[in-house]
Amino acid sequence: TDEYQYRFIGKPFSSNLTDIRNDFNIEFDTKKLLQEFELFYENVISENLKDVQQGVEKIVYHGKKKGLLFGLCTTSTRHHVNLVFDILQKNRNENVSEWLDALVCGDEVQHRKPHPEPYLTTAKKLNVPPTECIAIEDTMTGIEAAKEAGCFAIALQQPYNQHHDFSRADMLVDNLDHVIEILH
């Protein structure tokens, strides 16, 4: 069901496989499934990714006009991020990665979200105290990481994350246009 699937959002695929194994009492080769997932993920992204999430470009545009810096703090691997950037560049004829002043990927830190290390590392790369950073997150693990790092955390609530506990978020929005209002 969608409800069952949505609970995996924001968690590593390997831990999701452990949950599935336990929930359904089935055995499978985790290493093989991880390899198959990599191929599946690359195919799905290559075939379905068309553009950046609605509102992101406007946030960057308005933020850059105000002199704000932008960092991407993701649990995705550098390989996956580069794949996404390559697809976006092809589709937009623009290097979207140039919008960023810092990039921290999940395989570049010792601890992934919900640990604060990814946000602390991003803030350090931006040369900005975490308390002066705004984090926009769509998972409770991301909100947890941002808050533990000291960031102002905005939860972007979507149909796929309705079950997430965003009570620690400083603000809850259902679309990124609300974030643009903050920048004005």
C-alpha positions in Angstrom: 0.0 0.0 0.0 1.0 3.6 -0.3 0.9 4.0 3.4 3.4 1.1 3.9 5.7 2.5 1.1 5.6 6.0 2.5 7.1 5.0 5.8 10.4 4.3 4.0 10.8 7.8 2.7 14.0 9.4 4.1 15.5 6.1 5.3 18.4 4.2 3.7 17.4 1.5 1.3 19.4 -1.1 3.3 17.4 -0.4 6.5 14.2 -0.5 4.4 15.1 -4.0 3.2 15.6 -5.1 6.8 12.2 -3.8 7.7 10.6 -5.6 4.8 12.4 -8.8 5.7 11.1 -8.5 9.3 7.6 -7.4 8.4 6.9 -10.2 6.0 9.3 -12.8 7.4 11.0 -13.4 4.1 14.6 -14.1 3.1 16.5 -12.5 0.2 20.0 -11.6 -0.8 20.4 -8.0 0.4 23.6 -7.3 -1.6 21.9 -8.5 -4.8 18.8 -6.4 -4.2 21.0 -3.3 -3.5 22.7 -3.8 -6.8 19.3 -4.3 -8.6 18.0 -1.2 -6.8 20.9 0.9 -8.2 20.0 -0.1 -11.8 16.3 0.4 -11.2 16.9 3.8 -9.6 19.1 5.0 -12.4 16.5 3.9 -15.0 13.6 5.5 -13.1 15.4 8.8 -12.7 16.6 8.8 -16.3 13.1 8.1 -17.7 11.1 10.3 -15.3 13.0 13.2 -14.1 12.1 16.3 -16.1 12.9 19.3 -14.1 13.7 20.6 -10.6 10.8 20.5 -8.1 8.4 23.3 -8.6 9.4 26.4 -6.6 13.1 25.6 -6.3 14.2 27.8 -9.2 12.2 30.8 -7.8 13.7 30.3 -4.3 17.2 30.3 -5.7 16.4 33.3 -7.9 15.0 35.4 -5.1 17.5 34.2 -2.6 20.5 35.0 -4.8 19.1 38.5 -5.4 19.3 39.0 -1.6 22.8 37.6 -1.4 21.9 34.2 0.1 24.0 31.2 -0.2 22.6 27.8 -1.2 23.7 24.4 -0.2 22.3 20.9 -0.9 22.5 18.5 2.0 21.3 15.1 0.9 21.6 11.5 2.0 21.8 10.5 -1.6 25.2 9.4 -2.9 27.4 11.7 -5.0 26.8 9.3 -7.9 23.0 9.7 -7.6 23.3 13.5 -7.3 25.6 13.7 -10.3 23.1 11.5 -12.3 20.3 13.9 -11.4 22.4 17.0 -12.3 23.4 15.4 -15.6 19.7 14.7 -16.5 18.6 18.2 -15.4 21.4 19.8 -17.5 20.3 17.8 -20.5 16.7 18.7 -20.0 17.2 22.4 -19.1 20.4 23.1 -21.1 21.6 24.6 -17.9 24.0 23.4 -15.2 21.7 23.4 -12.1 24.6 22.4 -9.9 26.0 26.0 -10.4 23.0 27.2 -8.3 24.8 25.7 -5.3 27.5 27.2 -3.1 28.0 23.9 -1.3 27.0 20.3 -1.7 27.2 17.5 0.9 26.2 14.0 -0.1 25.4 11.0 2.2 28.5 9.1 1.2 30.8 12.0 2.1 30.0 12.1 5.8 30.5 9.6 8.5 26.9 9.9 9.8 23.8 10.4 7.7 20.6 12.1 8.7 19.1 12.2 11.3 22.5 12.9 12.7 23.4 16.6 12.4 26.7 16.0 10.7 25.4 16.6 7.2 24.0 20.0 8.1 27.0 21.0 10.2 29.3 20.1 7.2 27.1 22.0 4.8 27.1 25.1 7.1 30.9 24.8 7.4 31.3 24.7 3.6 29.1 27.7 3.3 31.1 29.5 6.1 27.8 30.3 7.9 26.9 29.3 11.4 24.1 26.6 11.4 21.9 28.9 13.4 21.8 31.2 10.4 20.8 28.5 8.0 17.3 27.6 6.8 16.8 23.9 6.0 13.9 22.8 3.8 13.2 19.2 4.3 10.6 16.6 3.3 11.4 13.9 5.8 11.4 13.7 9.6 15.0 12.4 9.5 15.9 15.6 7.7 14.0 17.8 10.1 15.7 16.0 13.0 19.2 16.5 11.5 18.5 20.2 10.8 17.2 20.9 14.2 20.0 19.0 16.0 22.5 21.1 13.9 20.8 24.3 15.0 19.1 25.3 11.7 15.7 26.8 11.2 13.8 23.9 9.8 10.9 24.1 7.3 9.0 20.9 6.6 7.6 20.6 3.1 4.6 18.4 3.6 3.5 16.3 0.6 1.2 13.4 0.0 4.1 10.9 0.3 5.2 12.2 3.7 1.9 12.7 5.5 2.8 10.1 8.1 6.0 11.9 9.1 6.2 13.6 12.5 7.1 17.2 11.7 6.5 18.5 15.2 10.1 19.7 15.6 9.9 21.8 12.4 9.9 25.5 12.9 7.4 25.9 10.0 5.3 23.6 7.9 4.5 24.4 4.3 2.7 22.5 1.6 4.5 24.1 -1.4 7.7 26.0 -1.9 5.9 29.3 -2.8 5.4 29.8 0.9 9.2 29.8 1.3 9.5 32.5 -1.3 7.2 34.7 0.8 9.7 34.4 3.7 12.5 35.6 1.4 10.6 38.8 0.6 
